[in-house]
Structures are given as structure tokens and as C-alpha cells.
Amino acid sequence: MVYELEMLREKGVFQVVPRPQEKNIIGSKWMYTVKWKENRMVKRRKARTVVKGFMQVIGKDYNKTYVSVAHLESVWLVYAIAVSQSLRLW
């Protein structure tokens, strides 16, 4: 967990700021995963932090949502539609 937190700090993913009194603070929690080798030995342990989205209020805490990654299947689907319709992608 310490390694993952340090990586987030190094990459500038978040910035600690003073808490505004009139804002709803959304909590987070750590999720832990164990990666296994083929012989059932532990390869490594992973930790990541996730936000407790159920605490958000639409229009108050956020107006827009963003997806940080595109799934490869979605990209393939867009390519397939573009090819079938003779569309250009850029």
C-alpha cells in the first residue's frame, strides 16, 4: 500500500488542499488483490484506492463524469463500425 501511495504522489495524481467547510467530503477505501503464479505461489500483492461513489450528490459534488481508460473491446468496436461504413478516423 505504501508503494502504491508513493507512486500516486510521484505522478502528481492528487494534491492535498484545505477542506472547504461547505463541501461534502467523499471518502475512499483501499482495495487489496493478490496476484498468483501458475504454481499457486504468491506473485505479488496489489493495493489501490477507490472512491466511495455512493456518497456523491448529483449536481452538488459533480456535474460530469469521466472514464479514465478505454476498454480495448470498445476501441475495436469503433474501428469495426468505421471500416464497415467507410469512415475515416483521426
N, CA, C and O atoms as CSV, one atom per row, in Angstrom:
chain,resi,resn,atom,element,x,y,z
A,1,MET,N,N,0.822,-1.181,0.000
A,1,MET,CA,C,0.000,0.000,0.000
A,1,MET,C,C,0.871,1.251,0.000
A,1,MET,O,O,0.542,2.237,-0.659
A,2,VAL,N,N,1.951,1.216,0.715
A,2,VAL,CA,C,2.854,2.365,0.774
A,2,VAL,C,C,3.458,2.622,-0.606
A,2,VAL,O,O,3.588,3.773,-1.023
A,3,TYR,N,N,3.829,1.548,-1.318
A,3,TYR,CA,C,4.402,1.687,-2.657
A,3,TYR,C,C,3.414,2.359,-3.600
A,3,TYR,O,O,3.784,3.287,-4.320
A,4,GLU,N,N,2.162,1.906,-3.607
A,4,GLU,CA,C,1.153,2.484,-4.490
A,4,GLU,C,C,0.893,3.946,-4.155
A,4,GLU,O,O,0.731,4.766,-5.060
A,5,LEU,N,N,0.849,4.285,-2.871
A,5,LEU,CA,C,0.623,5.665,-2.459
A,5,LEU,C,C,1.776,6.567,-2.892
A,5,LEU,O,O,1.552,7.699,-3.321
A,6,GLU,N,N,3.003,6.070,-2.782
A,6,GLU,CA,C,4.161,6.849,-3.223
A,6,GLU,C,C,4.147,7.046,-4.733
A,6,GLU,O,O,4.509,8.120,-5.213
A,7,MET,N,N,3.736,6.032,-5.492
A,7,MET,CA,C,3.649,6.158,-6.950
A,7,MET,C,C,2.619,7.217,-7.337
A,7,MET,O,O,2.849,7.989,-8.268
A,8,LEU,N,N,1.492,7.262,-6.636
A,8,LEU,CA,C,0.476,8.270,-6.905
A,8,LEU,C,C,1.015,9.668,-6.622
A,8,LEU,O,O,0.747,10.605,-7.374
A,9,ARG,N,N,1.776,9.809,-5.534
A,9,ARG,CA,C,2.369,11.103,-5.200
A,9,ARG,C,C,3.392,11.528,-6.243
A,9,ARG,O,O,3.409,12.689,-6.654
A,10,GLU,N,N,4.252,10.597,-6.679
A,10,GLU,CA,C,5.284,10.919,-7.670
A,10,GLU,C,C,4.677,11.353,-8.993
A,10,GLU,O,O,5.212,12.241,-9.656
A,11,LYS,N,N,3.564,10.738,-9.385
A,11,LYS,CA,C,2.941,11.057,-10.666
A,11,LYS,C,C,2.034,12.279,-10.588
A,11,LYS,O,O,1.496,12.709,-11.608
A,12,GLY,N,N,1.857,12.839,-9.416
A,12,GLY,CA,C,1.033,14.034,-9.264
A,12,GLY,C,C,-0.441,13.783,-9.484
A,12,GLY,O,O,-1.146,14.640,-10.018
A,13,VAL,N,N,-0.920,12.610,-9.078
A,13,VAL,CA,C,-2.320,12.240,-9.281
A,13,VAL,C,C,-3.247,13.065,-8.395
A,13,VAL,O,O,-4.375,13.370,-8.784
A,14,PHE,N,N,-2.782,13.419,-7.226
A,14,PHE,CA,C,-3.630,14.185,-6.318
A,14,PHE,C,C,-2.814,15.281,-5.648
A,14,PHE,O,O,-1.583,15.279,-5.667
A,15,GLN,N,N,-3.536,16.199,-5.066
A,15,GLN,CA,C,-2.909,17.308,-4.352
A,15,GLN,C,C,-3.703,17.523,-3.061
A,15,GLN,O,O,-4.930,17.609,-3.102
A,16,VAL,N,N,-3.037,17.609,-1.947
A,16,VAL,CA,C,-3.694,17.845,-0.663
A,16,VAL,C,C,-4.022,19.327,-0.558
A,16,VAL,O,O,-3.147,20.180,-0.712
A,17,VAL,N,N,-5.279,19.623,-0.298
A,17,VAL,CA,C,-5.752,21.007,-0.192
A,17,VAL,C,C,-6.541,21.154,1.100
A,17,VAL,O,O,-6.990,20.154,1.660
A,18,PRO,N,N,-6.721,22.381,1.587
A,18,PRO,CA,C,-7.540,22.586,2.783
A,18,PRO,C,C,-8.992,22.186,2.522
A,18,PRO,O,O,-9.500,22.343,1.411
A,19,ARG,N,N,-9.640,21.677,3.541
A,19,ARG,CA,C,-11.022,21.223,3.411
A,19,ARG,C,C,-11.987,22.411,3.458
A,19,ARG,O,O,-11.995,23.160,4.435
A,20,PRO,N,N,-12.807,22.591,2.404
A,20,PRO,CA,C,-13.835,23.634,2.457
A,20,PRO,C,C,-14.992,23.175,3.351
A,20,PRO,O,O,-15.448,22.038,3.227
A,21,GLN,N,N,-15.455,24.012,4.217
A,21,GLN,CA,C,-16.487,23.632,5.177
A,21,GLN,C,C,-17.846,23.362,4.527
A,21,GLN,O,O,-18.617,22.541,5.025
A,22,GLU,N,N,-18.145,24.048,3.416
A,22,GLU,CA,C,-19.468,23.912,2.810
A,22,GLU,C,C,-19.551,22.751,1.823
A,22,GLU,O,O,-20.610,22.540,1.231
A,23,LYS,N,N,-18.480,21.995,1.625
A,23,LYS,CA,C,-18.455,20.916,0.644
A,23,LYS,C,C,-18.586,19.552,1.312
A,23,LYS,O,O,-18.135,19.341,2.437
A,24,ASN,N,N,-19.218,18.633,0.581
A,24,ASN,CA,C,-19.339,17.250,1.022
A,24,ASN,C,C,-18.026,16.530,0.714
A,24,ASN,O,O,-17.591,16.509,-0.437
A,25,ILE,N,N,-17.402,15.952,1.713
A,25,ILE,CA,C,-16.152,15.239,1.523
A,25,ILE,C,C,-16.473,13.780,1.227
A,25,ILE,O,O,-17.185,13.123,1.986
A,26,ILE,N,N,-15.940,13.285,0.116
A,26,ILE,CA,C,-16.204,11.917,-0.319
A,26,ILE,C,C,-15.051,11.045,0.129
A,26,ILE,O,O,-13.890,11.345,-0.149
A,27,GLY,N,N,-15.363,9.994,0.806
A,27,GLY,CA,C,-14.341,9.106,1.342
A,27,GLY,C,C,-13.781,8.152,0.300
A,27,GLY,O,O,-14.278,8.071,-0.824
A,28,SER,N,N,-12.760,7.448,0.686
A,28,SER,CA,C,-12.163,6.435,-0.178
A,28,SER,C,C,-11.777,5.244,0.681
A,28,SER,O,O,-11.757,5.322,1.909
A,29,LYS,N,N,-11.474,4.147,0.016
A,29,LYS,CA,C,-11.031,2.958,0.740
A,29,LYS,C,C,-9.990,2.237,-0.093
A,29,LYS,O,O,-9.899,2.447,-1.303
A,30,TRP,N,N,-9.209,1.392,0.546
A,30,TRP,CA,C,-8.176,0.626,-0.126
A,30,TRP,C,C,-8.723,-0.743,-0.494
A,30,TRP,O,O,-9.366,-1.406,0.320
A,31,MET,N,N,-8.460,-1.164,-1.742
A,31,MET,CA,C,-8.840,-2.497,-2.221
A,31,MET,C,C,-7.553,-3.296,-2.386
A,31,MET,O,O,-6.579,-2.798,-2.951
A,32,TYR,N,N,-7.546,-4.518,-1.902
A,32,TYR,CA,C,-6.350,-5.358,-1.947
A,32,TYR,C,C,-6.585,-6.565,-2.849
A,32,TYR,O,O,-7.659,-7.168,-2.836
A,33,THR,N,N,-5.559,-6.910,-3.638
A,33,THR,CA,C,-5.619,-8.040,-4.546
A,33,THR,C,C,-4.325,-8.821,-4.437
A,33,THR,O,O,-3.251,-8.243,-4.274
A,34,VAL,N,N,-4.433,-10.142,-4.528
A,34,VAL,CA,C,-3.250,-10.992,-4.543
A,34,VAL,C,C,-3.107,-11.555,-5.949
A,34,VAL,O,O,-4.043,-12.161,-6.472
A,35,LYS,N,N,-1.940,-11.361,-6.569
A,35,LYS,CA,C,-1.636,-11.915,-7.882
A,35,LYS,C,C,-0.901,-13.233,-7.679
A,35,LYS,O,O,0.070,-13.292,-6.925
A,36,TRP,N,N,-1.360,-14.294,-8.350
A,36,TRP,CA,C,-0.826,-15.640,-8.152
A,36,TRP,C,C,0.032,-16.076,-9.334
A,36,TRP,O,O,-0.214,-15.669,-10.470
A,37,LYS,N,N,1.035,-16.903,-9.065
A,37,LYS,CA,C,1.806,-17.574,-10.106
A,37,LYS,C,C,1.063,-18.846,-10.506
A,37,LYS,O,O,0.076,-19.225,-9.876
A,38,GLU,N,N,1.556,-19.507,-11.571
A,38,GLU,CA,C,0.911,-20.733,-12.025
A,38,GLU,C,C,0.984,-21.848,-10.985
A,38,GLU,O,O,0.089,-22.691,-10.928
A,39,ASN,N,N,2.022,-21.865,-10.171
A,39,ASN,CA,C,2.197,-22.917,-9.169
A,39,ASN,C,C,1.544,-22.562,-7.829
A,39,ASN,O,O,1.895,-23.125,-6.792
A,40,ARG,N,N,0.597,-21.628,-7.861
A,40,ARG,CA,C,-0.188,-21.220,-6.686
A,40,ARG,C,C,0.649,-20.505,-5.625
A,40,ARG,O,O,0.245,-20.431,-4.464
A,41,MET,N,N,1.804,-19.984,-6.014
A,41,MET,CA,C,2.612,-19.172,-5.102
A,41,MET,C,C,2.209,-17.707,-5.307
A,41,MET,O,O,1.767,-17.315,-6.386
A,42,VAL,N,N,2.370,-16.928,-4.266
A,42,VAL,CA,C,2.020,-15.508,-4.359
A,42,VAL,C,C,3.050,-14.798,-5.226
A,42,VAL,O,O,4.245,-14.833,-4.936
A,43,LYS,N,N,2.582,-14.155,-6.287
A,43,LYS,CA,C,3.462,-13.392,-7.170
A,43,LYS,C,C,3.713,-12.006,-6.580
A,43,LYS,O,O,4.858,-11.570,-6.458
A,44,ARG,N,N,2.627,-11.318,-6.213
A,44,ARG,CA,C,2.732,-10.027,-5.545
A,44,ARG,C,C,1.377,-9.653,-4.970
A,44,ARG,O,O,0.348,-10.227,-5.328
A,45,ARG,N,N,1.398,-8.699,-4.090
A,45,ARG,CA,C,0.171,-8.156,-3.520
A,45,ARG,C,C,-0.016,-6.743,-4.050
A,45,ARG,O,O,0.930,-5.956,-4.074
A,46,LYS,N,N,-1.233,-6.420,-4.476
A,46,LYS,CA,C,-1.520,-5.102,-5.039
A,46,LYS,C,C,-2.515,-4.380,-4.155
A,46,LYS,O,O,-3.395,-4.995,-3.553
A,47,ALA,N,N,-2.368,-3.072,-4.086
A,47,ALA,CA,C,-3.317,-2.241,-3.355
A,47,ALA,C,C,-3.678,-1.059,-4.239
A,47,ALA,O,O,-2.827,-0.517,-4.945
A,48,ARG,N,N,-4.941,-0.663,-4.197
A,48,ARG,CA,C,-5.366,0.528,-4.925
A,48,ARG,C,C,-6.446,1.215,-4.117
A,48,ARG,O,O,-7.151,0.588,-3.326
A,49,THR,N,N,-6.560,2.505,-4.329
A,49,THR,CA,C,-7.565,3.271,-3.608
A,49,THR,C,C,-8.727,3.566,-4.547
A,49,THR,O,O,-8.529,3.888,-5.718
A,50,VAL,N,N,-9.930,3.453,-4.024
A,50,VAL,CA,C,-11.139,3.732,-4.808
A,50,VAL,C,C,-12.030,4.666,-4.002
A,50,VAL,O,O,-12.027,4.646,-2.771
A,51,VAL,N,N,-12.791,5.483,-4.720
A,51,VAL,CA,C,-13.675,6.444,-4.071
A,51,VAL,C,C,-14.998,5.770,-3.729
A,51,VAL,O,O,-15.452,4.873,-4.439
A,52,LYS,N,N,-15.601,6.204,-2.649
A,52,LYS,CA,C,-16.922,5.713,-2.260
A,52,LYS,C,C,-17.964,6.562,-2.984
A,52,LYS,O,O,-18.482,7.535,-2.435
A,53,GLY,N,N,-18.261,6.178,-4.222
A,53,GLY,CA,C,-19.130,6.962,-5.082
A,53,GLY,C,C,-20.550,7.110,-4.583
A,53,GLY,O,O,-21.240,8.050,-4.977
A,54,PHE,N,N,-21.009,6.210,-3.727
A,54,PHE,CA,C,-22.378,6.284,-3.230
A,54,PHE,C,C,-22.595,7.495,-2.327
A,54,PHE,O,O,-23.738,7.815,-2.001
A,55,MET,N,N,-21.534,8.171,-1.917
A,55,MET,CA,C,-21.660,9.346,-1.053
A,55,MET,C,C,-21.820,10.640,-1.850
A,55,MET,O,O,-22.033,11.701,-1.264
A,56,GLN,N,N,-21.720,10.564,-3.195
A,56,GLN,CA,C,-21.807,11.754,-4.021
A,56,GLN,C,C,-23.253,12.164,-4.263
A,56,GLN,O,O,-24.152,11.324,-4.294
A,57,VAL,N,N,-23.466,13.460,-4.435
A,57,VAL,CA,C,-24.777,14.011,-4.741
A,57,VAL,C,C,-24.689,14.664,-6.119
A,57,VAL,O,O,-23.861,15.550,-6.331
A,58,ILE,N,N,-25.544,14.228,-7.066
A,58,ILE,CA,C,-25.516,14.765,-8.428
A,58,ILE,C,C,-25.819,16.259,-8.394
A,58,ILE,O,O,-26.761,16.692,-7.731
A,59,GLY,N,N,-25.019,17.043,-9.111
A,59,GLY,CA,C,-25.208,18.480,-9.180
A,59,GLY,C,C,-24.539,19.242,-8.049
A,59,GLY,O,O,-24.262,20.434,-8.180
A,60,LYS,N,N,-24.277,18.562,-6.940
A,60,LYS,CA,C,-23.612,19.218,-5.815
A,60,LYS,C,C,-22.127,18.842,-5.775
A,60,LYS,O,O,-21.262,19.715,-5.699
A,61,ASP,N,N,-21.843,17.545,-5.829
A,61,ASP,CA,C,-20.464,17.071,-5.770
A,61,ASP,C,C,-19.836,16.927,-7.148
A,61,ASP,O,O,-18.614,16.977,-7.285
A,62,TYR,N,N,-20.655,16.752,-8.153
A,62,TYR,CA,C,-20.131,16.624,-9.511
A,62,TYR,C,C,-21.215,16.949,-10.521
A,62,TYR,O,O,-22.409,16.804,-10.255
A,63,ASN,N,N,-20.766,17.392,-11.691
A,63,ASN,CA,C,-21.677,17.657,-12.800
A,63,ASN,C,C,-21.393,16.737,-13.975
A,63,ASN,O,O,-22.294,16.401,-14.744
A,64,LYS,N,N,-20.141,16.335,-14.109
A,64,LYS,CA,C,-19.728,15.481,-15.218
A,64,LYS,C,C,-18.996,14.277,-14.663
A,64,LYS,O,O,-18.416,14.337,-13.579
A,65,THR,N,N,-19.023,13.186,-15.406
A,65,THR,CA,C,-18.251,12.009,-15.039
A,65,THR,C,C,-17.254,11.727,-16.150
A,65,THR,O,O,-17.512,12.027,-17.316
A,66,TYR,N,N,-16.125,11.153,-15.792
A,66,TYR,CA,C,-15.073,10.865,-16.749
A,66,TYR,C,C,-14.644,9.417,-16.601
A,66,TYR,O,O,-14.616,8.874,-15.497
A,67,VAL,N,N,-14.311,8.802,-17.718
A,67,VAL,CA,C,-13.753,7.454,-17.711
A,67,VAL,C,C,-12.269,7.595,-17.997
A,67,VAL,O,O,-11.879,8.201,-18.994
A,68,SER,N,N,-11.453,7.045,-17.135
A,68,SER,CA,C,-10.013,7.247,-17.271
A,68,SER,C,C,-9.375,6.342,-18.317
A,68,SER,O,O,-8.302,6.662,-18.827
A,69,VAL,N,N,-10.008,5.222,-18.647
A,69,VAL,CA,C,-9.433,4.294,-19.626
A,69,VAL,C,C,-10.502,3.869,-20.616
A,69,VAL,O,O,-11.694,3.868,-20.307
A,70,ALA,N,N,-10.055,3.506,-21.815
A,70,ALA,CA,C,-10.957,2.948,-22.818
A,70,ALA,C,C,-10.716,1.448,-22.874
A,70,ALA,O,O,-9.569,1.002,-22.932
A,71,HIS,N,N,-11.773,0.681,-22.857
A,71,HIS,CA,C,-11.637,-0.769,-22.961
A,71,HIS,C,C,-11.274,-1.130,-24.390
A,71,HIS,O,O,-11.788,-0.532,-25.336
A,72,LEU,N,N,-10.398,-2.097,-24.548
A,72,LEU,CA,C,-9.926,-2.483,-25.863
A,72,LEU,C,C,-11.080,-2.940,-26.748
A,72,LEU,O,O,-11.072,-2.677,-27.951
A,73,GLU,N,N,-12.069,-3.619,-26.177
A,73,GLU,CA,C,-13.221,-4.069,-26.955
A,73,GLU,C,C,-13.995,-2.878,-27.527
A,73,GLU,O,O,-14.509,-2.952,-28.642
A,74,SER,N,N,-14.079,-1.784,-26.768
A,74,SER,CA,C,-14.769,-0.586,-27.261
A,74,SER,C,C,-14.019,0.038,-28.433
A,74,SER,O,O,-14.636,0.489,-29.398
A,75,VAL,N,N,-12.704,0.063,-28.352
A,75,VAL,CA,C,-11.897,0.610,-29.444
A,75,VAL,C,C,-12.076,-0.238,-30.691
A,75,VAL,O,O,-12.238,0.300,-31.786
A,76,TRP,N,N,-12.048,-1.565,-30.542
A,76,TRP,CA,C,-12.250,-2.460,-31.684
A,76,TRP,C,C,-13.628,-2.249,-32.307
A,76,TRP,O,O,-13.764,-2.279,-33.530
A,77,LEU,N,N,-14.639,-2.038,-31.486
A,77,LEU,CA,C,-15.987,-1.812,-31.992
A,77,LEU,C,C,-16.051,-0.531,-32.829
A,77,LEU,O,O,-16.667,-0.516,-33.895
A,78,VAL,N,N,-15.419,0.536,-32.351
A,78,VAL,CA,C,-15.395,1.786,-33.110
A,78,VAL,C,C,-14.675,1.577,-34.437
A,78,VAL,O,O,-15.137,2.054,-35.474
A,79,TYR,N,N,-13.538,0.863,-34.412
A,79,TYR,CA,C,-12.827,0.574,-35.654
A,79,TYR,C,C,-13.694,-0.227,-36.617
A,79,TYR,O,O,-13.743,0.078,-37.808
A,80,ALA,N,N,-14.373,-1.239,-36.114
A,80,ALA,CA,C,-15.208,-2.088,-36.966
A,80,ALA,C,C,-16.339,-1.293,-37.608
A,80,ALA,O,O,-16.632,-1.469,-38.790
A,81,ILE,N,N,-16.972,-0.423,-36.835
A,81,ILE,CA,C,-18.046,0.414,-37.385
A,81,ILE,C,C,-17.488,1.364,-38.433
A,81,ILE,O,O,-18.101,1.556,-39.483
A,82,ALA,N,N,-16.330,1.960,-38.160
A,82,ALA,CA,C,-15.721,2.898,-39.108
A,82,ALA,C,C,-15.366,2.189,-40.418
A,82,ALA,O,O,-15.597,2.737,-41.496
A,83,VAL,N,N,-14.817,0.996,-40.336
A,83,VAL,CA,C,-14.450,0.249,-41.546
A,83,VAL,C,C,-15.690,-0.146,-42.330
A,83,VAL,O,O,-15.712,-0.031,-43.555
A,84,SER,N,N,-16.724,-0.611,-41.635
A,84,SER,CA,C,-17.933,-1.059,-42.330
A,84,SER,C,C,-18.676,0.101,-42.991
A,84,SER,O,O,-19.374,-0.101,-43.984
A,85,GLN,N,N,-18.533,1.309,-42.455
A,85,GLN,CA,C,-19.205,2.483,-43.015
A,85,GLN,C,C,-18.274,3.338,-43.885
A,85,GLN,O,O,-18.661,4.418,-44.331
A,86,SER,N,N,-17.046,2.854,-44.125
A,86,SER,CA,C,-16.020,3.576,-44.900
A,86,SER,C,C,-15.773,4.976,-44.323
A,86,SER,O,O,-15.667,5.953,-45.065
A,87,LEU,N,N,-15.686,5.058,-43.011
A,87,LEU,CA,C,-15.425,6.324,-42.322
A,87,LEU,C,C,-13.934,6.469,-42.049
A,87,LEU,O,O,-13.211,5.476,-41.969
A,88,ARG,N,N,-13.483,7.699,-41.909
A,88,ARG,CA,C,-12.099,7.967,-41.559
A,88,ARG,C,C,-12.002,8.275,-40.057
A,88,ARG,O,O,-12.833,8.999,-39.508
A,89,LEU,N,N,-11.006,7.729,-39.422
A,89,LEU,CA,C,-10.741,8.013,-38.003
A,89,LEU,C,C,-9.474,8.836,-37.884
A,89,LEU,O,O,-8.520,8.628,-38.634
A,90,TRP,N,N,-9.461,9.761,-36.953
A,90,TRP,CA,C,-8.247,10.518,-36.672
A,90,TRP,C,C,-8.139,10.809,-35.217
A,90,TRP,O,O,-7.177,11.442,-34.783
